[in-house]
Each structure stands twice: as structure tokens, then as C-alpha cells.
Amino acid sequence: LYGDASGCAVIYDMQSNVYRVYRPSAIMKRIAPCSTCKIYSAINALEQGIITPNSNTLEWDGFARDIPAWNGDQNLHSALKNSVNWYFQFLDETAGADELEQFYRRIGYGNGYVGSDTAYYWNGSALKISPLEQVELLVKLYHNDFGFDEDNVRAVRDAIFLSESRGIKLYGKTGTGRIDDRDVYGWFIGYIETGDNTYFFAVTIQNERNANGNAAVQITYSIFERMGIKIDL
């Protein structure tokens, strides 16, 4: 699965209440969540009323960025699909660092630390979370154990929907950590609904290069294929 790269995976089978783990020594190690935390940035913004399920389009500032998909107006769906940094930076800045940190601490998001910088706290400088914690949070969000507005939870769930094939639905979010223009670690978190069961997952990969969200996606596919579940993106 990993070759020479480091990383780990946690799969939770909701029906049987069983965890399947790859490289168990790493599943409780906290690392930066990168863009995977945008799921919860969105929930916080919805809960605060910064955006709503029916009104969540932000106007592009006209500044050309390296990723073409970012250059245009964005709504919640497009921003999560294309991992648009400026969209979530606006949401987090509007929420404020203190309020954001209180939110992450309240839901038990890793170390819950934001600090004073709302722009890049999720990309290595402050906030950290383990793969096991990622899965546990996804399960709680799925059941809305936090008591969020159901419409807000539904809006985020719909925005992270990735594909449906042969009755299997895939929801998820990737994340990539970069150092000196090299992709050094990647995330893929989410869940799969098969019709009679739901599987939650968090997969990480770390390497000197080419370790990114897409690499974590491929590892996730391989794991589920070995479990007899073929998913499409």
C-alpha cells in the first residue's frame, strides 16, 4: 500500500462497530489537518450565520491565483470540492480566532489550537489532529452528536459528496501539506455508504515528495478494494 512512504489508515465499520487499522503505531499521532479541517470551518461558519445553506456564495476578489478553479465566485460546494483557500480564510477571519478556537475545543478537534492566525493555522503552524480522532469526529458529525442545525450538517454533507456508483456513495475531503514546493504529506478522510453499512476512514501518507491528498485517495481505494468494496471518484 505505502511502499517506502510513511503513513497510516483507520477504517471504522459502523454496522459491526469494528476498527480496521493499518500501521497502528501512527493512528494516534497528531499532525496538521491541512484542508481536511475545511469541513469543520464550514460547519462553524454555518452555525454562526456567516453563511447559510441557501446563501453561501462569496464574490471573487479578482486576484489571480495559481489554481484556476479558485479564480471566480465560490459557493460552499465549489469551495470544498476545489479546496479554495481564500473562501475558508474569509470564513475563519470573519469568525475570529478566539471563537474558532472555542469551536474546535468544544467539538474535541485534536489539540483545538488556532492561535492568533486564522489564515494558515490548519496547515502546520497550530492545529493538529490524529487519524483516529478524524474518524471519531466524522462519526459524531454523521450522527450530529454535536446538536448542530440539521440543515447545516446536510449542507456540508452534500458539499463533500464525491461520487455514486453501483449503489455506493463516497463522501470525503483531501488535504496536502507542502514544504519548499514539495508535497510531503497527504490526507483523505470521509465515509462510504454501501446501502447496508457505512464505513468511515482517515488515511495519511508522508514522504519526501509526492505525498499528497491524491496519493492518500489511491491508498484508500486500494484498502477498500481489498475489503471487496470498489469505489469510484
DADA-V823583 format. One record per pair of residues at least 12 apart in sequence whose ideal C-beta (glycine too) atoms are under 6 Angstrom apart, sorted by the first residue. I is the first residue (numbers start at 0). J is the second residue. D is the distance in Angstrom with one decimal. If there is no record, write none. Layout:
BEGIN
{{I/J/D} {I/J/D}}
END
This chain:
BEGIN
{{0/218/5.4} {0/221/5.7} {4/204/5.2} {4/206/4.1} {4/210/6.0} {5/205/4.3} {6/203/4.6} {6/204/3.9} {6/205/5.5} {7/21/5.8} {7/22/4.0} {7/25/3.8} {7/26/5.2} {7/130/5.7} {7/203/5.8} {8/21/4.1} {8/202/4.4} {8/222/5.9} {9/26/5.2} {9/130/4.9} {9/131/5.4} {9/134/4.8} {9/201/5.0} {10/198/5.8} {10/200/5.0} {11/134/5.1} {11/199/4.3} {12/198/5.8} {13/197/4.5} {14/196/4.3} {26/130/4.9} {26/131/4.6} {27/129/4.9} {27/131/5.5} {28/129/5.8} {29/109/5.5} {29/127/3.8} {29/128/5.7} {29/129/4.8} {30/127/6.0} {31/122/5.9} {31/123/4.3} {31/127/6.0} {31/176/5.9} {32/121/5.5} {32/128/5.0} {33/122/5.7} {33/174/3.1} {33/175/5.8} {33/176/5.1} {33/186/5.8} {34/82/4.5} {34/174/4.1} {35/172/5.0} {35/174/4.1} {35/186/4.8} {35/188/5.0} {36/121/4.5} {37/87/5.0} {38/172/5.5} {40/87/4.9} {40/90/5.7} {40/91/5.7} {41/155/5.2} {42/155/5.7} {43/94/5.9} {43/102/4.6} {44/90/4.0} {45/151/3.9} {46/147/5.9} {47/94/5.8} {49/90/5.7} {49/93/5.1} {52/150/4.9} {52/154/3.9} {55/74/5.2} {55/75/4.2} {56/72/5.8} {56/74/4.5} {57/73/5.5} {57/86/5.6} {58/72/5.4} {59/71/5.2} {59/72/5.1} {68/81/4.1} {69/83/5.0} {73/86/4.8} {75/158/4.9} {76/158/4.6} {79/158/4.4} {79/159/5.7} {88/118/5.3} {91/117/4.1} {92/117/4.9} {96/113/5.3} {96/115/5.4} {96/117/5.2} {99/113/5.1} {100/113/4.0} {106/145/5.8} {109/127/5.1} {109/128/3.0} {109/132/5.6} {110/127/4.9} {112/125/4.9} {112/126/5.8} {113/125/5.7} {130/201/4.1} {130/203/5.6} {133/188/5.0} {133/201/3.8} {134/199/5.0} {134/201/4.9} {137/190/6.0} {137/199/4.8} {138/199/5.5} {159/172/5.5} {161/232/5.9} {162/231/5.0} {162/232/5.4} {164/231/4.2} {166/194/5.1} {167/193/5.4} {167/230/5.8} {168/192/4.4} {169/191/5.5} {169/230/5.1} {170/189/4.8} {170/190/5.4} {171/187/6.0} {171/189/2.6} {172/188/5.9} {173/187/5.2} {173/212/2.8} {174/186/3.8} {174/212/5.5} {175/211/4.1} {175/212/4.7} {181/208/4.8} {182/209/6.0} {182/210/5.5} {182/211/3.9} {183/210/5.6} {184/205/4.2} {184/210/5.1} {185/204/4.9} {185/210/5.2} {185/211/4.1} {185/212/4.6} {185/214/5.1} {185/215/4.2} {186/203/5.6} {186/215/5.6} {187/202/4.8} {187/212/6.0} {187/215/3.8} {187/216/4.9} {187/219/5.0} {188/201/4.6} {202/215/4.7} {202/218/5.4} {202/219/4.7}}
END
